[in-house]
């Protein structure tokens, strides 16, 4: 390979990696806009945290070899779809599906696949929702369509996945069976915890709504002279409110 060929290859690799960097930045911006909207407009923000990464060239080559993908940039670009990755952390499982629904409504995001490992956990207990998406990245001379993976999970799921990743790295993806069993048991405990926290959150929201309704009715009763409503109508409202108990 002469100098010119080497420089051309180097430039292609740099441009290849840059497209994924730009894709991650675009996705982060999209998600941050949703996060800011909920922060300022809605009562509850479903997005707790956003993290992003682009696989290193070494990781890309290792995965290409594991999957039997030819070691060419076009083949890697088409067949390895998680080079660009974004992780969204939510408080509750319901938030995961809410965020997923919002992302799927983005007109310039093509959702190629939705992998629901919450309803169908992996054999080791892993739970998360994965979206494989394709988005346009606008370069100076052309538009590149780039694949990316979005992972959406709860705080508890992320804690479990972080531990599992460390164990895989430590044991070179050959975790001993006793540890695997412990991981599966921990995953079940975390799923139960997520379900319990979801229930508590629903009860808290119901309680808050009830208090707000009671306060409004009480204010209406005390300030009836301002509204001049018939007392029979006010009594009916109070009776309807009491019937919820």
Secondary structure, 3 states (H helix, E strand, C coil): CCHHHHHHHHHHHHHHHHHHHHHHHHHHHHHHHHHHHHHHHCCCCCCCEEEEEECCHHHHHHHHHHHCCCCCHHHHHHHCCCCEEEEEEECCHHHHHHHHHHHHCCCCEEEEEEEECCCCCCCCCCCCEEEEEEEEEECCCCEEEEEEEEEEEEHHHHHHHHHHHHHHHHCCCCCCHHHHHHHHHHHHHHHHHHHHHHHHHHHHHHHHHHHHHHHHHHHHHHCHHHHCCCHHHHHHHHHHHHCCC
